């Protein structure tokens, strides 16, 4: 028969019982009046109850939940608690087997209502007989009291996680992960507090870990198991997991949580080593906290120089960044442009594509059509003038070619009526950038309509 | 992480000293969550680059998770810039802090005295009186005090400590003169300025109703820097401990290191 500690159950339910029994009316003071719990102040009945429940559990196991006699229970209890009287044990059994009605508010989707719950007895008493056995709730209570949340059993918990992942039960895996991470965080922060407390030479409590080396081994094995869990997550990620995998839980979330657990376990192991090394170097249990007020007074007696004060304040006191440099992000979303957004233009990369000569001529002519028309209207436009105007100085080869094409094919582009092209055999030299060109004389001019027989020159 | 993102993160860190990745986005700076996600997902090489960049500025970039310190939820991270104890950070500006204590020009000495004394007394409230060592970063959530307690501590410090010193041995002592010239009204005024300054410099958090709590940044810097900056000054108080003989060289050591850093910068 192993020892059952009922104190965790008592502790967790004490405040809840106070709330259940409270008679505070709506609008009354929020202060809680401490309620008297007189009792005998020796804890004897709770102690007997532990033994009674353990005895009944033992008897239930042996006899298949048969009722046990009062004598048997008394005998079992007195084996451990020799001061317990038979009447004490009977009293405890009577209390444990009495159903107390609790009033609980139950809320469902539509309404809330108060229900009475009488299933509170931990022990069942046989009708008409002084015989007892554990009730369903009694078994549950013992399971809760012995549920060991000690981190020393983390190995088993991580194994459960691994199995859940292997069978694709992600929802269950998430529950395990949440519990493990929460437990690990609580334990680790407690360890951090101890390590921080032991800094500066304070001695760590010797009884903190009975077997530090063994505990480190446990954490190492737990870390290996989490690595396996991580590998299993990778298998699931590749879609090679079981077919009936839970689909409701986001897979990325499971991955993140397993990674977090891995970091936690590795960190915990590292801190255990740190604690071990600190324990070796600890010298005293009574290193005082730094006395800052004394230092303040010492600074009055022996004033530090300006450099020292500046250094201390600069390195540890309140300081600000040198200046408030404006950052681009300061104005993000706060300044709106006045003009409407320009229409998007599509930029195409034409690569080595070049326009056909006809298109290039039409493009060139489009730019210069007006100038041509003006020149022709003002008088005859000779090829020398055209070359001088469009193709010399800043003109290119392409401009020269376009001028020649324009003068020799006016019917392709002319928009004004009555223009005639006249060519004579006089040779003229025009200067182009980098070369001179010799050509016949050619001119375009607006003329009044004439009869065919009056024509003297070659006409195109 | 691109250079542009690294620039945004470093600019934000220099301005706010921390970036928190929290699940709850409400009440936080609009850029903070975005930058925190960048930091959280940053590859190792980028983080190394960013840490080195911050080292160059005179800071350590410290990452804390739920397993490192209280006050950080599961899956959350806090990235913060802690001043390096051996490097004088050129980006930080002490005179601006002094102006907050004493806005009137030409009163820098008074400002330094009040700031240093209030700063040490507030540390006394959240460390000494709680029997808390400088390394005990994890207790930052419980490190609260009230404005009244700080004022009372300063009043007691001046009346029971400073005014009882022998004035003849303290001739031309500026700190003594500044503190003893207090006529009963200055303490409240300077306490308010000090607390506002500490809140704006991210060292204290105003919890309302005159209650202030140490920030995680302050607890981190105390843990990181106490040993190099303040502990040498405490040595003289610990006569029974080995190392007493070194107390005498604290001052020259401190001054030399400041000179050295200044020249290097």
Interface residues (C-beta under 8 A of the other chain):
Chain A: X178 X181 X182 X184 X185 X188 X189 X192 X193 X196 X197 X199 X200 X202 X256 X257 X260 X263 X264 X267 X268 X287 X288 X289 X290 X291 X292 X293 X294 X295 X296 X297 X298 X299 X300 X301 X303 X304 X305 X306 X307 X308 X309 X310 X311 X312 X313 X314 X315 X316 X317 X318 X319 X320 X321 X322 X323 X325 X327 X329 X332
Chain B: X8 X11 X12 X14 X15 X31 X65 X66 X67 X68 X69 X70 X74 X75 X83 X85 X88 X89 X90 X91 X92 X93 X94 X96 X97 X112 X115 X116 X117 X119 X120 X121 X123 X124 X127 X128 X130 X131 X132 X133 X134 X135 X136 X137 X138 X139 X153 X157 X161 X162 X165 X170 X173 X174 X175 X176 X179 X197 X198 X200 X201 X203 X221 X222 X223 X225 X226 X229 X230 X231 X233 X234 X236 X237 X251 X254 X255 X257 X258 X259
